């Protein structure tokens, strides 16, 4: 877990928001997915809504410039997350929680 993920985890904990952290080592991810999908860092449980996938990014903000926008690599990030959502979604029953 990197510093940005740790900070996000602490934020979730401080706000009593339930989550699952997804360990990112290669042996925890099927080779079937590697070329077509990307896994998120966290699955965050939002009561009465469901589960959202969150990938934490670490960016440094230059205090001289202020807020900085950054763009995700469409081919290696966005399309793979869409593939993850589209083809490998799952359903959780409210009664389980």
Secondary structure, DSSP 8 states (H G I E B T S, - for coil): --HHHHHHHHHHHHTT--EEE----GGGS-HHHHTT----SEEEEETTTEEEEE--------TTT-S------IIIIIHHHHHHHHHS-----GGG-
